[in-house]
Amino acid sequence: MLTTENKIEFVTPIISTEEELKALLDYFKSKSTFILADENTVKLISVIADISPMIKDAEIIEIKSGEKNKNLEVCHNIWQHLSNNQCKSKNALIINLRRRSYY
């Protein structure tokens, strides 16, 4: 989310490479960083941890994998967790970590 005078903008880039992720993290100097991952993709955090201290220091929100776990109850729980853990700031970064899917 970028904030300018009386304007709030949400930014949702899709990152495909380590270089793109590093550039994004260098650009966003957030006060708090959260990584949303499922039990499969959480293993990827150790792979990207050396890219930035923001990754190492991020709060990890782990959910169960699968389409059945993409529902309003899970969404509510994620939102509640973010609200209870300093994501109220206008300066927070949320990374949704997922595996690349090929169609």
CYANA upper distance limits for C-alpha pairs under 8 A (distance plus 0.5 A):
  1 MET  CA      8 ILE  CA      7.21
  1 MET  CA      9 GLU  CA      5.68
  1 MET  CA     10 PHE  CA      4.47
  1 MET  CA     11 VAL  CA      5.87
  1 MET  CA     90 LYS  CA      8.01
  1 MET  CA     91 ASN  CA      8.02
  1 MET  CA     92 ALA  CA      8.29
  1 MET  CA     93 LEU  CA      8.29
  2 LEU  CA      8 ILE  CA      6.39
  2 LEU  CA      9 GLU  CA      5.38
  2 LEU  CA     10 PHE  CA      6.64
  2 LEU  CA     11 VAL  CA      7.57
  3 THR  CA      7 LYS  CA      6.35
  3 THR  CA      8 ILE  CA      5.07
  3 THR  CA      9 GLU  CA      6.61
  3 THR  CA     90 LYS  CA      8.15
  4 THR  CA      8 ILE  CA      6.87
 15 ILE  CA     20 GLU  CA      6.35
 15 ILE  CA     21 LEU  CA      6.51
 16 SER  CA     20 GLU  CA      7.30
 16 SER  CA     21 LEU  CA      8.21
 17 THR  CA     21 LEU  CA      6.91
 18 GLU  CA     22 LYS  CA      6.59
 18 GLU  CA     48 ILE  CA      7.95
 18 GLU  CA     51 ILE  CA      7.81
 19 GLU  CA     23 ALA  CA      6.65
 20 GLU  CA     24 LEU  CA      6.68
 21 LEU  CA     25 LEU  CA      6.65
 21 LEU  CA     51 ILE  CA      8.39
 22 LYS  CA     26 ASP  CA      6.53
 22 LYS  CA     51 ILE  CA      6.53
 22 LYS  CA     52 SER  CA      7.30
 23 ALA  CA     27 TYR  CA      6.66
 24 LEU  CA     28 PHE  CA      6.70
 25 LEU  CA     29 LYS  CA      7.40
 25 LEU  CA     52 SER  CA      7.68
 25 LEU  CA     54 MET  CA      7.85
 28 PHE  CA     93 LEU  CA      8.12
 29 LYS  CA     91 ASN  CA      8.41
 30 SER  CA     91 ASN  CA      5.56
 30 SER  CA     92 ALA  CA      5.60
 30 SER  CA     93 LEU  CA      6.47
 31 LYS  CA     89 SER  CA      8.28
 31 LYS  CA     91 ASN  CA      6.17
 31 LYS  CA     92 ALA  CA      6.35
 32 SER  CA     58 ALA  CA      7.68
 32 SER  CA     86 GLN  CA      7.62
 32 SER  CA     87 CYS  CA      7.39
 32 SER  CA     91 ASN  CA      7.56
 32 SER  CA     92 ALA  CA      5.44
 32 SER  CA     93 LEU  CA      6.90
 33 THR  CA     54 MET  CA      7.04
 33 THR  CA     55 ILE  CA      8.05
 33 THR  CA     57 ASP  CA      8.01
 33 THR  CA     58 ALA  CA      5.35
 33 THR  CA     59 GLU  CA      6.80
 33 THR  CA     92 ALA  CA      6.32
 33 THR  CA     93 LEU  CA      5.26
 33 THR  CA     94 ILE  CA      6.37
 33 THR  CA     95 ILE  CA      8.15
 34 PHE  CA     58 ALA  CA      5.66
 34 PHE  CA     59 GLU  CA      5.20
 34 PHE  CA     60 ILE  CA      6.30
 34 PHE  CA     61 ILE  CA      7.53
 34 PHE  CA     92 ALA  CA      8.36
 34 PHE  CA     93 LEU  CA      6.77
 34 PHE  CA     94 ILE  CA      5.25
 34 PHE  CA     95 ILE  CA      6.62
 35 ILE  CA     58 ALA  CA      6.91
 35 ILE  CA     59 GLU  CA      6.73
 35 ILE  CA     60 ILE  CA      5.36
 35 ILE  CA     61 ILE  CA      6.47
 35 ILE  CA     94 ILE  CA      6.34
 35 ILE  CA     95 ILE  CA      5.18
 35 ILE  CA     96 ASN  CA      6.40
 35 ILE  CA     97 LEU  CA      7.15
 36 LEU  CA     60 ILE  CA      6.68
 36 LEU  CA     61 ILE  CA      5.34
 36 LEU  CA     62 GLU  CA      6.55
 36 LEU  CA     63 ILE  CA      8.13
 36 LEU  CA     94 ILE  CA      7.74
 36 LEU  CA     95 ILE  CA      6.53
 36 LEU  CA     96 ASN  CA      5.21
 36 LEU  CA     97 LEU  CA      6.41
 37 ALA  CA     41 THR  CA      5.99
 37 ALA  CA     42 VAL  CA      5.71
 37 ALA  CA     60 ILE  CA      7.92
 37 ALA  CA     61 ILE  CA      6.82
 37 ALA  CA     62 GLU  CA      5.56
 37 ALA  CA     63 ILE  CA      6.80
 37 ALA  CA     96 ASN  CA      6.82
 37 ALA  CA     97 LEU  CA      5.72
 37 ALA  CA     98 ARG  CA      7.18
 38 ASP  CA     42 VAL  CA      6.31
 38 ASP  CA     62 GLU  CA      5.64
 38 ASP  CA     63 ILE  CA      5.10
 38 ASP  CA     64 LYS  CA      5.70
 38 ASP  CA     65 SER  CA      5.64
 38 ASP  CA     98 ARG  CA      8.46
 39 GLU  CA     43 LYS  CA      7.88
 39 GLU  CA     62 GLU  CA      6.96
 39 GLU  CA     63 ILE  CA      7.01
 39 GLU  CA     64 LYS  CA      6.35
 39 GLU  CA     65 SER  CA      6.77
 40 ASN  CA     65 SER  CA      7.55
 41 THR  CA     45 ILE  CA      7.99
 41 THR  CA     97 LEU  CA      6.99
 41 THR  CA     98 ARG  CA      6.33
 41 THR  CA     99 ARG  CA      7.08
 42 VAL  CA     62 GLU  CA      7.54
 42 VAL  CA     97 LEU  CA      8.20
 43 LYS  CA     47 VAL  CA      8.16
 44 LEU  CA     48 ILE  CA      7.14
 45 ILE  CA     49 ALA  CA      6.26
 45 ILE  CA     55 ILE  CA      8.15
 46 SER  CA     50 ASP  CA      8.36
 48 ILE  CA     55 ILE  CA      7.85
 49 ALA  CA     53 PRO  CA      7.88
 49 ALA  CA     55 ILE  CA      5.79
 49 ALA  CA     56 LYS  CA      5.82
 50 ASP  CA     55 ILE  CA      8.12
 50 ASP  CA     56 LYS  CA      7.90
 51 ILE  CA     55 ILE  CA      7.74
 52 SER  CA     56 LYS  CA      7.45
 53 PRO  CA     57 ASP  CA      6.53
 54 MET  CA     58 ALA  CA      6.33
 61 ILE  CA     78 ILE  CA      7.94
 63 ILE  CA     69 ASN  CA      8.29
 63 ILE  CA     74 VAL  CA      8.42
 64 LYS  CA     69 ASN  CA      6.77
 65 SER  CA     69 ASN  CA      6.94
 66 GLY  CA     70 LYS  CA      7.72
 69 ASN  CA     74 VAL  CA      7.15
 70 LYS  CA     74 VAL  CA      7.03
 70 LYS  CA     75 CYS  CA      7.87
 71 ASN  CA     75 CYS  CA      6.74
 72 LEU  CA     76 HIS  CA      6.45
 73 GLU  CA     77 ASN  CA      6.74
 74 VAL  CA     78 ILE  CA      6.70
 75 CYS  CA     79 TRP  CA      6.64
 76 HIS  CA     80 GLN  CA      6.54
 77 ASN  CA     81 HIS  CA      6.63
 78 ILE  CA     82 LEU  CA      6.70
 79 TRP  CA     83 SER  CA      6.62
 80 GLN  CA     84 ASN  CA      6.60
 81 HIS  CA     85 ASN  CA      6.62
 82 LEU  CA     86 GLN  CA      7.22
 82 LEU  CA     87 CYS  CA      5.63
 82 LEU  CA     88 LYS  CA      8.10
 83 SER  CA     87 CYS  CA      6.02
 83 SER  CA     88 LYS  CA      6.43
 87 CYS  CA     92 ALA  CA      6.44
 88 LYS  CA     92 ALA  CA      8.42
